[in-house]
Amino acid sequence: MANPLVECIANYSDARRPQVIEAIMQSILSVKGVSLLDRHSDLDHNRTVLTFVGPPEQVVEAAYRSIARAAELINLDEHSGEHPRIGASDVVPFVPIREVTMEECVALARRLGQRVGEQLGIPVYLYEEAATRPERQNLENVRRGQYEGLKEEIQVRPERQPDFGPSRLGTAGATVIGARHPLIAFNVYLTTDDVSIAKKIAKAVRHSTGGLRYVKGLGMLVDGRAQVSMNLTNYQSTPLARVVELIRREAGRYGVGVHHSELVGLIPQQALVDAAVWYMQMDQFEPGQILEYRIAEAEHEKESLAPVSKTGFLDDLASVVPAPGGGSAAAYSGAAAAALAAMVARLTIGRKKYLEVEPQMQAILERAETLRQELTRAIDRDAQAFDAVMAAFKLPKESEQDLVRRSQAIEQSTLHAARVPLEVAEMSVEAMDLTEQVTRLGNINAVSDGATGTGLARAALTGAGYNVRINLKDMHEHAEAAEMMARLVRLEERANDLEARVRAAFSQRGGVVLP
């Protein structure tokens, strides 16, 4: 099973002193399990972007160490560069990559922000998905006035008060920490050194001044060329090719063209595929036509659909080790239910007697296989969530700060330990919906298999529900806990209805009438 993975794309206000960047990089790499994927330093911006990934807790620790090291080595009173900034560690966003939700990244950002504010004495502002105020979702609003302006305003203007840390700036400035979706940092250089043209084009392109919805942009002079520097915050809704073509068209108004473009950091592969499809006008293109995609898909399918060892998982379940436990067993039961729904659908597809329901069975088969994969992954995810709770209880409690951090870690890990079985509960009810359909409409010779799938899905819901309730038992006042309990109750009510319908369908199609 794949382990949780979080990406951090941290921006530091230095690029002209290699020894400083090397020291910050080493602080990140000092955390076991964290991998540094990319380094991008721009001398004109005087800014370096380091991209690193790893398990959530390790990435947070690496980010903290890098912020502490940057605060020691970078003095904002002595810093200058083209790019706006308010801190030595200017922006530190977390991005969910695998088996991690945006809500979990928000919790990571807030926990890191509190630690940086309390232990390093650096003011911290939360932004994007982690923002505590609507006006702070936008990085530009937080960074307004840059370091010099914030240094004056933080002490006298209530709206500039940080989320964590003191209301004063030291030489390390402030740090903006948040959680966001994947972003493309992308610069386009023009065939001119007239920076006013770049500024006009940036104004036409960026959303805040009437341009494209998911584009943020500035015009500046870099390497002797006018540059349109951009962040693309949603490349699916505002594709890369559309941005480039708008810049090209705007540049033509001023008698200049696009000289070249560059990436800052990394880019999702799909963004490049989309650009290639647009420029080559391959309207009938399918992702499966990419050789590497097809190979990866085949390897992933072989891995994800490999059967969980019957004896291995059950031996683990029966052992003295507390995880895997009831939550994992519930996910296992839900996966079996989805597998039975898929089986009945397959036994129905292609039979003349059931031609009318074949499209419905095809859809059921596709969704059932997806559910089977997701519920199979949840077997390990539930065990990992339990391990995280146990790790939180083992955190030190020597000082007042230790107690606060431990309490927060316990709360967040316990909430996550409830979220996983709640997801299992939701998927199990969806599996019940599929088994109800195949029991009612599928191959009559497999009616008992569909009904059995319903029983397994109901057992999965029941087991998952117990795990949600035990984790939330001491969180009566927590808003998210209350919402989770309400969702669970709605799922149970839905399951009651589905179970009654399966009983009726089973009886109508030749089974013994159930009591």
DARA-V759888 format. One record per helix or strand of 3 or more residues. SS is the DSSP state (alpha for helix, beta for strand). FROM is the first residue (numbers start at 1). LEN is the number of residues. If there is no record, write none. Layout:
ss,from,len
SS,FROM,LEN
SS,FROM,LEN
//
This chain:
ss,from,len
beta,5,8
alpha,18,12
beta,35,8
beta,47,8
alpha,56,18
alpha,76,3
beta,89,10
alpha,102,19
beta,124,5
alpha,134,3
alpha,139,4
alpha,146,8
alpha,158,3
beta,175,5
beta,184,7
alpha,195,11
alpha,207,3
beta,215,8
beta,225,8
alpha,240,14
beta,258,7
alpha,269,12
alpha,287,3
alpha,291,14
alpha,310,9
alpha,326,23
alpha,352,42
alpha,400,42
alpha,444,28
alpha,479,30
//
